[in-house]
Amino acid sequence: MDFDIIIGLETHIQLKTNSKLFCDCSNIGDDSKPNTSVCSICMGHPGTLPVLNKQAFDWAILMSLALNMQIAKESKFDRKNYFYPDLPKGYQISQFDQPVGEHGSIIIDTGEGARKIGITRLHLEEDAAKNLHFEDKTLVDYNRSGTPLVEIVSEPELRTPAEAKVYMQEIRLIARYLGISDADMEKGNLRCDANISLRPITEKKLSPKTEIKNINSFKNVEKALIFEVERQKQLWLSGEPPASEETRGWDADKGITYSQRSKEGANDYRYFPEPDLPLFEISSGMIKQIEDSMVELPAQKRQRFANEYGLAVSDIEVLIDSKTLANYFEKVISELRNWLETEVEGDHDEVWEKNRKKIVKLATGWITTELFRLMKENKVKIDEVIITPENMAEFITLVYMSKVNSSAAQTILVEMFATGADPSHVMDDKDLGQMGAGEELDKIIDFIIENNPDQVAEFKAGKEPIIKYLIGLGMKASKGKGNPADLENIFREKLK
């Protein structure tokens, strides 16, 4: 029996506003001492009144726009009632029937072609507190209580665990580009509940869904769904498909899901309008003002990088994974283009088009391999790198013009990474400049030919690989400063 896999995701993103959603307590996350960033409002004391954080509301609209959503003309808040130790009020202020945004979509690509995934809604709500479980007790840290969250609910249109993982990664990337959240799953400021069901491919009706909670990484999103697909498939094949909706937890250590409870419905939460908050109107002028602050989003940047720089998809994904890295790369390329237009005569656009492919490939390679390696070894992020884009571009020109060979270039880059030094100064100070064809190189080659008669004879007799041996001797004699291409040309000319 073959099955359709139906997956929908509920994604919570913690907004990094200065204060909480309905009070002026500092929104400082998990770095402070437990229960030190709380007040009578976020702890739900009688007689207190919430006041909406405008920045959080604006960011909810901004994220909705980034997800191509229709923005509500009026949005209201509701009380979602349930009792749990991490909810000091006994209810959560959320949004039920009038969310900020509805009917959106994003494009994802797992490598098997792009697909549009519908998004049902985006709403704003306050976070619950954090439970800390120990062997003999559970403690609650209320610092997180009242932190602003946006919840993004996808349509049940994801068809594989791999698609679910890529969808989550794209949501994270958009949030980071907008600057509204660090969106780090490991730190809990991006969280995901996955809903999944199977149905025979001949069926059209959806089966009861299972919600999986406690997923704390992209890898685990995929793993949990893979496990659940197999578990539900076996139930179907045994003639006992899921008969009701269920909530299950994810045990990352064991790699299994486990039953927690039957899944709650909207009626279980007894939603009703929040009486202490008004209906919020969202005018077209307000939307326009927020829209004007929109940055270039990842999907747009992918397309532009492909068109402007001719980059491969794999390189683009690496470069745009961080907005800071993408901006750094573009500044380097801009400096390189300016250099070409200054150094090479001719129409600027023609000069750029003629050299673009080679110089962009060179810059991409050095940034994503050698610079990344140094960053990883030294545990440094791109925004902490002290090599300026101007100096990185100058470094690339030295390699591009063959003023230094690969080995010398690596030495120069290490020094630049450590000190931020100008690459030309490092090259001169360390005498790393490549030795061009000329009298000095001629002398070295003549010496090698004179002192290696057997190898010279073998080469002249047709043993072609000997040329590599002779080039190696030339590189050693020139202390790595010879150009291998120059050495080969001169050897062949002299040994005709």
N, C-alpha and C positions, 0 to 999 in steps of 0.2 A: 504493500500500500504506500502510495506517495502522498506527501503532505505539503500544504502551504504553511510557511512560518509567518506569523503575524506579530510584529514587534512595535510597540510604542514606548516612548521614553518621557518621563517627567524629570526635568532638569532644574535644580535649584542653584542659583548663582548668588553668592553673598556679595553685596555691593560695598565698596570701600569708601563710603561716606565718612566724614569726620565724626558724626554723631549717629545715634541709633534712629530707628524709623519714627518713633513717636515721642522721644524725649531727648534731652541734650547730653545724655551720658556718652562718654567717649566710646567710639566704635573701634576698639583697639585689638580685637581678636583674642587669640589664646596666649599672648605673650606676657600678660600681667598676672598678678596673683589672683587666685580664684575669688570670686564674689567681691571684687573691689570696684568694678565699673557697673554699679547698679543704683537704682533710685526707686522712689515710691511708685513712679509711673510704670517702669518696665517690670517691677515686681508685683504690680496689680493691686496696690493698696486701695482700700475703699476711698471714694471721693476724689481720686485723681483723674485727670483728663488728658487724653493723648492729643498731640499736635503733630500733623504730618510734616515730615522732612521733605522740603521742596526739591532738594538735590536728588534724593532717591526717586521721587516722582518723575522728575525730568529724565533721569537715566533709564527709568522703565520705559518711557516714551521713546528715548533714543534707541534702546535695544530693540523695541518693537519695530521701529523704522528700519533698522539694520536687517531685520528678518522679514521685510516686505509685508508688514502687517497693516491692517486697517485700524486706525486709532479711534477709540471711542470718543464720542462728543461729550458724554457724561460717564463718569466712573465712580463707583462707590465701594466702600469697605463693608465687610460682613464679619460676624463672629462665628468662628468654627469651634464648636464646643466639644471638648473631650477632657478627661481627667488623666493626667500623667505627671509624675514628679518634675519633669523638665518644663512644665507649663505653669508658671506661678499663678496666672489669673484663673486657670481652669478653662480658658478659651484662648484661641489664637485669632488675632485680627488679620484677616485675609480678604480675598475677593471671590465672590461666588458667581453671580450672573451678569456683572458689569465690569469685566476686566479692562485693563489698559489697552490691550491689543488683541485682535483676532484675525484668523484666516491669512496666515503668512506662509512662507516657504523658504527653504535654502537648497542649494545644489551640493550634492556630495559625489565623490568619485573614489571607489575602492580600487581603481585600476582596471575595472571591467566596463568602463563607460559611465558618464555622468547621469545622475538621477535627481529629479526634484522631489523633495520630501516636504509634505504639507505640515504646517504647524497650526494647531487648533487655537491656542491662546497664550497670552503672556499676562500674568497678574503679579501684583506686588503684595508682599506679606511680611510679617515679622518672624524672625527665627525663634526656635525654642532654645532652652538652655542645653548644656552638654552634660550627659551622664558619664561618670567615670566608674567603671566596674572593677572591683577588687574581689579577692577570693571569698571574703566574708561579709562584704558590704558594697553598696553602691552610693557614691557621693555625687552631688550635683553642683556644677559651677554655672552660676547665672549670668556671668559676664556676656555670654553670647545671646542671652534672652533679649529680644527686641531689635536685634541686628536686621537691617533691611535685606530682603531676598526678592529676587524675581524668579518666579516659577514658569518654565516654558514647557508646554505640553505638546508633543508631536502628534500628528495623525498616526494611526496604526499602519504605516506604509513602509516601514523598514522590513526587509525580507531575510536578512542574514545577520548573525552576530557581528560579522566584519563591518557591515553597513552601520550597525548601531555604534560601534567603536569610532568610525570615521565621523559620524554625525556628532558625537560628543566632542571630538577633537575640533570640529569646525565651530561648534558653539563656543568652546573655550577660546579659540583664536579670535573670533569676532568680539567677545567680551574684552579680551586683552587689547585688541586694536582700538576699541572705544575708550579704554582706560577706566572702565567702571568696576573692574574686579581683577584680582590676580588669578582667579579661576583655577586654583591649584587643588586638585582632587585629594592629594595626600594630606593637605592641611585643612580639608573640609570646607573650603570656600567655593567648591564646585561639587555638587552631590547629584546622584542619579538614582531614581527608582525605575526599574525596567518592567514593563508589562509584556507578557508573551502568551500566545496560545497557538495551537496547531489545529488544522482542519484538513480533512481529505480534499485533494485538489478538485474533486467533483462537487464539493459543497460550496455554497455561497454564504451561508449563515456563519457568523463568528461564534467560536466556542468560548466557554467561560475562561477568562484570563487569569493568569497568575502574576502577582506583583513580587518582584525581587528587591529586597532592601539591603542596606549595609555594603554597597559596592563602592570601593574607595580608590579605584584606579581604572584607567582605560583598558588595561590588560584584563582586569577582573570583570569589567563590563562584558567583554567578549567571552571570557571563560565561563562566567555564570550563565550566560545565554546558551552557550554550547552545551553545558551540562543539562540545562533545563529542556533544551530541544530533545536530547536523548531520553531524558526521564519521561517526558510527556509522550514521546513516540512509543516507548515501551508500554505505557498505559493504554494507548490507542490499540496497539497490536495485541494486547491482552484482553481487549474487549471491555476495558474499564476506563474510558477517557474521563478527564476532569469534569465533574458534574456541577461544581460551584466555584465561584471566585475564591482565591486563597492568597494570603500574604506569606511569603517565604523569605528567610534570611539567607545570606551568602556567607559561607565559612571558607575564607580564602586559604587557610592552612590545610583543610581537608579537600578543598576543591569541590564542595557539594553545596546544594541548597537544602534548607531544612524548614519544616512547617512552623509557622509562628501563630497564625490565627486565620479565621475566615476574613476575607477582605471587607472593609467597611464601605458603605455607600454614602452618598450625600445625605440621605435621611438620618444616618447614624450620627452625623455631626450637628444636626439641628441648626443649620445656618439661619441667621436672621440679620437684618441690616444693623451695622454698628451704630448705636444711638448717639455716641459721643463724637462722631465725625460727620461732616456734611457731605452732600453730593458734590463731586468735583467736576467742574466744567473744563473741557479741553478745547480751547479755541483754535481756529485755523492759524491765527497769528502766533500762538504759542508753539504749534507744531512747526511752523515755518522757521521760527527762531531756533528751535532745537535742531531742525533739519540742516540749517546753515552751519552748525558745528560738526556735522558728520565728516568723518575722515574717510580716506580711501580704504575700502574693506578688502579682506583677503581675496575674495573672488575677483574683484576688479584688478587687484595688484597682480594676480596670477596671469590674467589676460594681457595686461600691459607689459609685464616682464617678458612674456612670450613674443609679443609684437615688437617691442622696442629693442630687446637684447638678443632675441633668437635663442633663448635658453631652453634646455631640455626640461621636461616636466619634473624629473627627479631633483634637478638643481633648484628649480623654482620653489619646490616644497621645502627644501632645506633653508633657503634664503628668506622666505616669508614667514617661517615659523615663529619669528620674533620681529615685531615692528621695528625695534631698535636695530636689529641686524639688517633688515631690508633697507632702512634709511642709511645705515653705514655703507652698505654695498653701493647704493645709488650715488652717494657723495663721492666714493672712490671712482666710479665710472664717469661721473661728471668731470672730475679733475683730469682723468685720462683723456677724455674727449677734448677738453680745453688744451691739454698738452699737445695732442695731435694737431689741432687746428693752428697752434702756434709754431710747431716744429716742421710741419709738412706743408709745402706749397700746394695750392689748388683750391677748388671749391670746397668749403667746409663740409657740406653734406656728403659730397663724393669721397672726401678723405675719410670721413667717419665710416661710411658704408664699406669702403675697401678694407679698412683695418678692424672694423667692429667685431667680427666673429672671433678672430684670433685673440684680440686684446681682452674681450669680455670673458672668453674661455680661460685665459691666463689668470685674470683677476679672480674669477669664480673658484678656480682650482686652488690658488694659494690661500684664499680666505677660508674655504670650506674644508681644506685638509690641514695645511701647516699651521694656520692661525688657530683653527679649532683644536688641533692637537696641543698647542701651547696653552690654550684656555683650559682644556681638560686637565692637563698635567698640573697646572697652577691653581685650579679651582676658581677660575676667573670668569665672570659673565661678560657679555659683549659690551655692556655699558660701563664696565670697569677697565676695559682695554685702553691703554694710554697711547697707543699708536694712532695718530690723527689720520683721518681719511686722506689728507694731503700727503702725508709721509708714506702711507700705504700705496697711494697712486704713484709716487716717485719711485718707490721700491719696484713696483710692477714695470715701470719704464726701463729700469736698469736690466731687468730680466728680458724684457721685450726686445731691447736693443743689443742683447748679448754682451752687455758690459760686465756681467758676472755670470758664472755658471751655476748650476743647480746647488752644488755643495756650498759654494760661497754665499749664495742667496739665503740658504737656510741659516748659516752663521750670522748673517746680517739681520735676519728677521728675529732671531733669538735675542740679539742685542737691542733691537728696537722694542721688542716686547718688554724687556726688563727695564729699559731706561727711557723709552720714547724718543730715542735719538734719530737724527736725520740720516736716512740710508746712505746717501752719498758720502757723508762724513765718516760713517762706520766703514764703508768700503775703502776710503782713502787711509784712514787711521790704521786699519788692519791689513792694508795692502792686499785687498781681495779682488781688485779689478782684473778682468779677464785679459790675457795677453793676446792681442790680435796678430794677424799675419804680418810678418815683417822680419827685419834682420835678426832680432833676438830669437824668434821662433825658428828661423832658418838655421841658426847656429845649433840649436838643440837637436833639430832633426838630422842635420849633417853628422853630429856626434853619435846619435843613435844608429844611423846607417853604417857608419864606420866601425862601430864596436859590436855590431850584431850581424856579421857576414853570413852565418848559416841561415838565419831567419830571412835575411834579404834574398838569399839564393832560393829558398823555398817559395817565397812569394813570387819571385820572377818565374819560377817553374810552374806557377799556376795554383799554388796553395793559398786561395783567397782569404781564409780565416786568419792568416798571419797578420793581416792589416790591423786587426783589433788588438793583437799583442803589441804591435809597434805604437799604436795610438795610446795604449796604456802606459808604455814607457815614456811617451811624450808628455802625458798628463802628470806622471810622477816627476819627471825632470823639470817641468814648469811649475811644480808645487800646486797643481790643480788649477792653474790660471790659464792654461791653454784651452782654446776652443776645439772640441773634438772634431767638428766639421772642418775647421781650418787645418788641423793636423792631418786629417785623412786626405784632403785635397793636395796638400804639399807633399806628403809621403808618396802619393800616387804619381804626382808630376815628376818628382825626383827619381822614382824607380821605374819610369817608363823604359 
